[in-house]
Amino acid sequence: QSLSMLDQVMAPSSLQPAAVMEAVQIAMLELPFRSRSSEEHLLLTMKVWANACHEFPIWAVQKAANWWSRGARSGDDLGHFLADVRLAVGQGVLARKMALGDVATTVAGCSHLRSIE
């Protein structure tokens, strides 16, 4: 049951593309290059940023976007934003999810052994 709950919380934001795009728009609001970019270039940049965030949970992308909208950012590029998304996820949370997934896979793989007994 806890693995199922963790899967729900840690679901990739790719399952909510509109929410990812909105968070990226929020994060990019005050960036200096916005005023110098064409609408087409800006839209393409937002799509690249949103695509880069797809593996992370939506709440982490939104939290990083909120930090950025308040000026709490260490730079103005995608690498800095992704670093903040990772920070929002928290130390070891992604590793824990992978470890629990490995355990679930191992347990599922061994379930046939119980039927033999």
C-alpha positions in Angstrom: 0.0 0.0 0.0 2.8 2.5 0.8 4.4 1.7 -2.5 1.2 2.6 -4.3 0.9 5.9 -2.4 4.5 6.7 -3.2 3.9 6.0 -6.9 0.9 8.4 -6.9 2.8 11.2 -5.2 5.9 10.6 -7.3 4.1 10.1 -10.6 5.9 11.9 -13.4 4.6 15.3 -14.4 4.4 14.1 -18.0 0.9 12.8 -16.9 -0.2 16.4 -16.5 1.3 18.3 -19.4 -0.9 21.4 -19.0 0.2 21.8 -15.3 3.9 21.4 -16.3 3.6 24.1 -19.0 1.8 26.4 -16.5 4.6 25.9 -13.9 7.3 26.6 -16.6 5.5 29.8 -17.6 5.5 30.9 -14.0 9.1 30.1 -13.6 10.1 32.0 -16.8 8.0 35.1 -16.1 10.8 37.4 -14.9 13.7 36.0 -17.0 15.6 38.7 -18.8 15.6 37.0 -22.2 11.8 37.0 -22.3 11.7 40.6 -23.5 14.2 39.9 -26.2 12.6 36.7 -27.6 10.0 36.3 -30.2 6.7 34.6 -29.2 7.7 31.6 -31.3 11.1 31.3 -29.7 9.6 31.7 -26.2 7.0 29.0 -26.9 9.7 26.6 -28.1 11.9 27.4 -25.0 8.9 26.7 -22.7 8.3 23.4 -24.5 11.9 22.4 -24.0 11.8 23.3 -20.3 8.5 21.4 -19.8 9.9 18.4 -21.6 13.0 18.4 -19.4 10.7 18.4 -16.3 8.6 15.4 -17.3 10.4 12.8 -15.2 9.8 14.8 -12.0 6.6 14.9 -9.9 4.4 17.9 -10.7 4.5 19.2 -7.2 8.3 19.5 -7.3 8.1 21.4 -10.6 5.4 23.7 -9.2 7.4 24.3 -6.0 10.6 25.3 -8.0 8.4 27.5 -10.2 7.1 29.3 -7.1 10.6 29.8 -5.8 11.6 31.3 -9.2 8.5 33.6 -9.4 9.6 35.0 -6.0 13.1 35.7 -7.3 14.7 32.9 -5.3 16.8 31.4 -8.1 20.5 30.9 -8.6 20.5 31.5 -12.4 18.4 32.0 -15.4 18.8 28.8 -17.4 17.2 25.4 -17.6 20.1 23.7 -15.7 19.5 26.0 -12.7 15.7 25.4 -12.8 16.2 21.6 -12.9 18.6 21.8 -9.9 15.8 23.6 -8.0 13.3 21.0 -9.1 15.6 18.3 -7.7 16.0 20.3 -4.5 12.2 20.5 -4.2 11.9 16.7 -4.6 14.3 16.3 -1.6 17.4 14.4 -0.9 17.0 10.7 -1.6 13.3 10.7 -2.4 13.9 9.6 -6.0 16.5 7.0 -4.9 14.0 5.7 -2.3 11.3 5.3 -5.0 13.7 3.4 -7.2 14.7 1.1 -4.3 11.1 0.4 -3.4 10.4 -0.3 -7.1 13.3 -2.8 -7.1 11.9 -4.5 -4.0 8.4 -4.7 -5.5 9.9 -6.2 -8.7 11.9 -8.7 -6.7 8.9 -9.7 -4.6 6.7 -10.0 -7.7 9.3 -12.1 -9.4 9.5 -14.5 -6.4 5.7 -14.9 -6.0 5.8 -17.9 -8.2 8.0 -19.6 -5.6 5.3 -19.4 -3.0 2.9 -21.3 -5.4 5.5 -24.1 -5.7 5.7 -24.6 -2.0 
